[in-house]
Amino acid sequence: MHTVPCPRIGYPPRCRERAIIVYHDWIQDFERRLALHDEGVFALARDLELRTDWRVQAGIAGFPPPPVRAGLTPDVVCDRGAATPPVVFEVELPETLVRRDTIARLRTLVEREYDARLVLIADDDDHAEAIHGAGRLLRCAGLEMRVAAISPRTETLTGSDW
């Protein structure tokens, strides 16, 4: 049976309850992903701050905000001195790499000749597979970028060369 909303009262109560449950589940998943992203940005920025002499700027509390680059605010920007272009990091969940706007954002950074790098959020055991899969996807999109993986909870970073 197909339920059609009444123009005056909307959906029947049982349909409203289902819509609220579905929306609640979607919001919880969105908030979980957003928290993972923020944890990944923080772990990456802290790692860069500890292991390099670069000036680290990140879109997370505890770090100065990154400047706009190519019309975008990257997750992490590191100034490496006047003679070297800044290195720009985008932290992504693997599933966001299939989004057109994510690829467009990465393409903009690469085309502006920044040293743009991608850091994927993945469990420790999945780092190698995540890096390989992201590299393949980026090559299919015509992008050449260095890819690393980070596990925010254990602060394990794989594929970094800094």
C-alpha positions in Angstrom: 0.0 0.0 0.0 1.4 3.4 -1.0 0.9 6.2 1.4 0.1 9.6 -0.2 0.3 12.7 2.0 -2.8 14.6 2.6 -2.3 18.3 1.6 -3.8 19.5 4.9 -2.2 17.2 7.4 0.8 15.6 5.8 1.9 12.0 6.3 0.0 9.7 8.6 1.5 9.4 12.1 3.1 6.0 11.4 5.0 7.4 8.4 6.1 10.5 10.4 7.5 8.2 13.1 9.4 6.2 10.5 10.8 9.4 8.9 11.9 10.6 12.3 13.7 7.3 12.9 15.4 7.3 9.5 16.5 10.9 9.9 17.8 10.2 13.5 19.9 7.3 12.2 21.2 9.5 9.3 22.1 12.3 11.7 23.9 9.9 14.1 25.9 8.5 11.2 26.8 12.0 9.9 27.9 13.1 13.3 30.1 9.9 13.7 31.7 10.6 10.3 32.3 14.2 11.2 33.9 13.3 14.5 36.2 10.8 12.7 37.2 13.5 10.3 37.9 16.0 13.0 39.9 13.3 15.0 41.9 12.6 11.8 42.7 16.2 11.2 43.8 16.7 14.8 46.0 13.5 14.8 47.6 14.5 11.5 48.2 18.1 12.6 49.7 16.9 15.9 51.9 14.4 14.1 53.2 17.1 11.6 53.8 19.5 14.5 55.9 16.9 16.4 57.9 15.5 13.5 58.6 18.5 11.3 59.7 22.0 11.7 56.9 23.2 9.5 54.4 25.8 10.6 51.2 23.8 10.9 47.8 25.3 10.5 44.6 23.2 10.8 40.9 23.6 10.8 40.7 22.2 14.3 41.0 23.6 17.9 44.5 24.0 19.1 46.0 25.1 15.8 45.9 28.4 13.9 43.3 28.3 11.1 44.6 27.4 7.7 44.6 30.1 5.0 42.4 29.9 2.0 44.2 28.1 -0.9 42.8 27.9 -4.4 39.5 29.3 -3.1 39.3 26.5 -0.5 40.2 26.1 3.2 42.2 22.8 3.3 42.1 20.7 6.4 45.8 21.2 7.2 48.3 23.6 5.6 52.0 23.6 6.4 54.4 26.3 5.4 57.9 24.9 4.8 59.7 28.1 4.0 59.7 30.8 1.4 61.6 28.7 -1.2 59.1 25.7 -1.1 55.4 25.8 -1.8 53.2 24.9 1.1 52.0 21.4 1.6 48.3 21.0 1.7 46.5 18.0 3.3 43.0 16.9 2.8 41.7 14.3 5.3 38.9 12.1 3.9 36.9 9.1 4.8 37.3 6.5 2.0 33.7 6.7 1.0 33.9 10.5 0.4 36.3 9.9 -2.5 33.5 8.9 -4.8 31.8 12.3 -4.4 32.2 14.7 -7.3 32.8 17.7 -5.1 35.6 15.9 -3.2 37.4 15.1 -6.4 36.8 18.6 -7.7 38.3 20.1 -4.5 41.3 17.8 -4.8 41.7 18.7 -8.5 41.7 22.4 -7.7 44.5 22.0 -5.2 46.6 19.8 -7.5 46.1 22.2 -10.5 47.2 25.1 -8.4 50.6 23.4 -8.1 50.4 23.0 -4.3 52.1 20.0 -2.8 48.6 18.5 -2.2 48.3 15.2 -0.3 45.4 13.0 0.7 45.2 11.4 4.1 42.5 8.7 4.5 40.9 7.7 7.7 41.1 3.9 8.1 41.6 1.2 10.8 45.2 0.2 11.3 44.7 -3.2 9.5 43.1 -1.4 6.5 45.8 1.2 5.7 47.5 -0.6 2.8 44.3 -1.5 1.1 42.9 2.1 1.6 46.0 3.7 0.2 46.1 1.4 -2.8 42.3 1.9 -3.5 42.5 5.7 -3.2 45.6 5.8 -5.4 43.7 3.8 -8.1 40.7 6.0 -7.8 42.7 9.2 -8.0 44.6 7.9 -11.1 41.2 7.1 -12.8 40.2 10.7 -12.1 43.4 11.9 -13.6 45.0 13.1 -10.3 48.5 12.3 -9.1 48.7 12.8 -5.3 50.5 11.2 -2.5 48.2 9.2 -0.3 48.6 8.2 3.4 46.3 6.7 5.9 45.6 7.5 9.5 43.8 5.8 12.4 42.8 8.7 14.7 42.1 6.4 17.7 45.6 4.8 17.7 47.3 7.8 15.9 48.9 5.3 13.5 50.0 6.9 10.3 51.0 4.9 7.2 52.5 6.1 3.9 53.8 9.4 5.2 57.1 10.7 4.1 57.5 13.8 6.2 
